[in-house]
Amino acid sequence: MNWKKRSGLLLMLTSVIHNLIGIVIFWEPLVDMFQAGLFNSVASQYDRATVFWFLLSGALIFILGNFMHWLENDLNKEIPPFLGWHLLWLSIVGAFFLPASGFWLVIPQALIIIKR
């Protein structure tokens, strides 16, 4: 399997896992947000803000993975190594501050991009 051409798909899969875990972990604040009508339902409530940013970051990771997949497969271009370096450093910093997290999943993906 050509892992270099799959790095976008792997990142999209990581984002799906991320958001599914977020939905399970933050189920109660999500229900509270829906019951509040969603609009302006975060305000200054820490648990709701946490789930909002958790799921939003997962969506951004999916968008990045989708872009990477399109770049590699539809345009037949390589992902620039700087993106791998950015993902690597972001993941290392994230794993340092939050070791029990999914940041570890992005490190191998970043190394695949860098290795090209």
Backbone hydrogen bonds in HBPLUS format (Angstrom, degrees):
<---DONOR---> <-ACCEPTOR-->    atom                        ^
c    i                          cat <-CA-CA->   ^        H-A-AA   ^      H-
h    n   atom  resd res      DA  || num        DHA   H-A  angle D-A-AA Bond
n    s   type  num  typ     dist DA aas  dist angle  dist       angle   num
A0005-LYS N   A0002-ASN O   3.16 MM   3  5.69 135.8  2.36 109.9 119.5     1
A0006-ARG N   A0003-TRP O   2.99 MM   3  4.86 149.3  2.09  98.1 107.8     2
A0010-LEU N   A0006-ARG O   2.87 MM   4  6.13 160.1  1.91 160.0 166.4     3
A0011-LEU N   A0007-SER O   3.01 MM   4  6.18 151.1  2.09 141.1 148.4     4
A0012-MET N   A0008-GLY O   2.96 MM   4  6.26 152.4  2.04 146.3 154.1     5
A0013-LEU N   A0009-LEU O   2.87 MM   4  6.13 157.8  1.92 150.4 156.6     6
A0014-THR N   A0010-LEU O   2.91 MM   4  6.13 154.1  1.98 143.7 151.0     7
A0015-SER N   A0011-LEU O   3.00 MM   4  6.29 151.1  2.09 143.1 150.3     8
A0016-VAL N   A0012-MET O   3.01 MM   4  6.33 151.8  2.09 148.3 155.8     9
A0017-ILE N   A0013-LEU O   2.98 MM   4  6.25 167.7  1.99 156.4 159.0    10
A0018-HIS N   A0014-THR O   2.85 MM   4  6.00 159.6  1.90 146.8 153.5    11
A0019-ASN N   A0015-SER O   2.93 MM   4  6.13 163.4  1.96 148.8 151.9    12
A0020-LEU N   A0016-VAL O   2.92 MM   4  6.11 157.5  1.97 151.6 158.3    13
A0021-ILE N   A0017-ILE O   2.96 MM   4  6.12 165.0  1.99 154.5 158.2    14
A0022-GLY N   A0018-HIS O   2.94 MM   4  6.17 153.1  2.02 142.8 151.3    15
A0023-ILE N   A0019-ASN O   2.88 MM   4  6.11 151.2  1.96 146.8 153.2    16
A0024-VAL N   A0020-LEU O   3.12 MM   4  6.40 157.8  2.17 146.3 151.7    17
A0025-ILE N   A0021-ILE O   2.83 MM   4  6.04 173.9  1.84 160.7 162.3    18
A0026-PHE N   A0022-GLY O   2.86 MM   4  5.70 161.0  1.89 144.9 151.0    19
A0030-LEU N   A0026-PHE O   3.09 MM   4  6.25 155.2  2.16 154.2 161.9    20
A0031-VAL N   A0027-TRP O   2.92 MM   4  6.20 159.7  1.96 156.5 161.8    21
A0032-ASP N   A0028-GLU O   2.95 MM   4  6.22 160.2  1.99 152.7 158.6    22
A0033-MET N   A0029-PRO O   2.92 MM   4  6.16 148.7  2.02 141.9 149.9    23
A0034-PHE N   A0030-LEU O   2.97 MM   4  6.33 158.8  2.02 152.8 157.9    24
A0035-GLN N   A0031-VAL O   2.85 MM   4  6.09 159.8  1.89 153.0 159.2    25
A0036-ALA N   A0032-ASP O   2.95 MM   4  6.11 134.4  2.16 137.6 149.6    26
A0036-ALA N   A0033-MET O   3.18 MM   3  5.02 127.1  2.47  90.1 104.0    27
A0038-LEU N   A0033-MET O   2.96 MM   5  5.23 157.6  2.01 159.2 151.9    28
A0037-GLY N   A0034-PHE O   3.00 MM   3  5.09 156.9  2.05 103.6 110.7    29
A0039-PHE N   A0037-GLY O   2.67 MM   2  5.68 143.3  1.80 110.6  98.3    30
A0041-SER N   A0038-LEU O   3.01 MM   3  4.98 142.0  2.16 137.9 126.6    31
A0045-GLN N   A0042-VAL O   3.05 MM   3  5.91 167.1  2.06 151.4 154.8    32
A0049-ALA N   A0045-GLN O   2.91 MM   4  6.14 158.8  1.96 158.2 165.4    33
A0050-THR N   A0046-TYR O   2.87 MM   4  6.03 153.8  1.94 150.5 157.7    34
A0051-VAL N   A0047-ASP O   3.15 MM   4  6.39 164.1  2.18 144.2 147.2    35
A0052-PHE N   A0048-ARG O   2.97 MM   4  6.09 157.3  2.02 144.9 152.0    36
A0053-TRP N   A0049-ALA O   3.02 MM   4  6.21 170.7  2.02 152.9 154.0    37
A0054-PHE N   A0050-THR O   2.87 MM   4  5.96 152.0  1.95 147.5 156.6    38
A0055-LEU N   A0051-VAL O   2.96 MM   4  6.05 172.6  1.97 152.7 153.8    39
A0056-LEU N   A0052-PHE O   2.90 MM   4  5.99 154.9  1.96 146.9 155.2    40
A0057-SER N   A0053-TRP O   2.90 MM   4  5.85 158.2  1.95 140.0 145.7    41
A0058-GLY N   A0054-PHE O   3.15 MM   4  6.39 149.2  2.25 138.5 147.1    42
A0059-ALA N   A0055-LEU O   3.00 MM   4  6.29 148.6  2.10 143.1 151.1    43
A0060-LEU N   A0056-LEU O   2.96 MM   4  6.31 153.7  2.03 148.8 156.0    44
A0061-ILE N   A0057-SER O   2.92 MM   4  6.17 152.3  2.00 147.1 154.5    45
A0062-PHE N   A0058-GLY O   3.01 MM   4  6.27 151.0  2.10 142.2 150.0    46
A0063-ILE N   A0059-ALA O   2.97 MM   4  6.28 157.5  2.02 149.2 154.8    47
A0064-LEU N   A0060-LEU O   2.97 MM   4  6.23 161.9  2.00 149.4 153.7    48
A0065-GLY N   A0061-ILE O   2.91 MM   4  6.15 162.0  1.94 149.3 154.5    49
A0066-ASN N   A0062-PHE O   2.82 MM   4  6.03 156.8  1.87 153.0 159.6    50
A0067-PHE N   A0063-ILE O   2.92 MM   4  6.15 158.0  1.97 149.5 155.4    51
A0068-MET N   A0064-LEU O   2.89 MM   4  6.14 160.0  1.93 151.5 157.2    52
A0069-HIS N   A0065-GLY O   2.90 MM   4  6.10 158.1  1.95 147.8 153.7    53
A0070-TRP N   A0066-ASN O   2.96 MM   4  6.17 161.8  1.99 149.2 154.0    54
A0071-LEU N   A0067-PHE O   2.87 MM   4  6.07 162.3  1.90 152.1 157.2    55
A0072-GLU N   A0068-MET O   2.96 MM   4  6.14 163.5  1.98 152.2 155.9    56
A0073-ASN N   A0069-HIS O   2.88 MM   4  5.86 165.4  1.90 153.0 157.6    57
A0074-ASP N   A0070-TRP O   2.87 MM   4  5.07 140.5  2.03 125.8 138.6    58
A0075-LEU N   A0070-TRP O   3.18 MM   5  6.64 150.7  2.27 158.8 165.1    59
A0077-LYS N   A0071-LEU O   2.93 MM   6  5.56 170.0  1.94 149.3 148.1    60
A0083-LEU N   A0080-PRO O   3.02 MM   3  5.83 145.8  2.14 122.9 130.1    61
A0084-GLY N   A0081-PRO O   2.94 MM   3  5.08 117.0  2.35 101.0 116.8    62
A0085-TRP N   A0081-PRO O   2.96 MM   4  6.36 155.3  2.02 155.2 162.8    63
A0086-HIS N   A0082-PHE O   2.91 MM   4  6.14 158.0  1.96 147.1 152.7    64
A0087-LEU N   A0083-LEU O   2.94 MM   4  6.16 164.1  1.96 149.6 153.9    65
A0088-LEU N   A0084-GLY O   2.84 MM   4  6.00 152.5  1.92 145.0 153.4    66
A0089-TRP N   A0085-TRP O   2.94 MM   4  6.16 172.6  1.94 156.9 157.3    67
A0090-LEU N   A0086-HIS O   2.95 MM   4  6.03 162.7  1.98 149.9 155.5    68
A0091-SER N   A0087-LEU O   2.93 MM   4  5.98 155.4  1.99 142.2 149.1    69
A0092-ILE N   A0088-LEU O   2.88 MM   4  6.12 156.4  1.93 152.0 158.8    70
A0093-VAL N   A0089-TRP O   2.97 MM   4  6.11 169.7  1.98 151.7 154.4    71
A0094-GLY N   A0090-LEU O   2.91 MM   4  6.03 161.0  1.94 144.3 150.6    72
A0095-ALA N   A0091-SER O   2.78 MM   4  5.88 160.5  1.81 148.9 154.2    73
A0096-PHE N   A0092-ILE O   2.90 MM   4  6.05 143.0  2.04 142.8 153.0    74
A0097-PHE N   A0093-VAL O   3.10 MM   4  6.38 162.7  2.13 154.3 157.0    75
A0098-LEU N   A0094-GLY O   2.80 MM   4  5.79 142.4  1.94 144.7 156.6    76
A0105-LEU N   A0102-GLY O   2.93 MM   3  5.46 145.4  2.06 113.9 123.1    77
A0106-VAL N   A0103-PHE O   3.13 MM   3  5.61 146.2  2.24 110.8 119.4    78
A0110-ALA N   A0106-VAL O   2.83 MM   4  6.08 154.3  1.90 157.7 165.3    79
A0111-LEU N   A0107-ILE O   3.01 MM   4  6.28 157.0  2.07 152.9 159.2    80
A0112-ILE N   A0108-PRO O   3.00 MM   4  6.28 147.2  2.11 144.7 152.9    81
A0113-ILE N   A0109-GLN O   3.25 MM   4  6.58 156.8  2.30 145.4 150.4    82
A0114-ILE N   A0110-ALA O   2.94 MM   4  6.24 160.0  1.98 152.7 158.6    83
A0115-LYS N   A0111-LEU O   2.89 MM   4  5.90 156.2  1.95 146.9 152.8    84
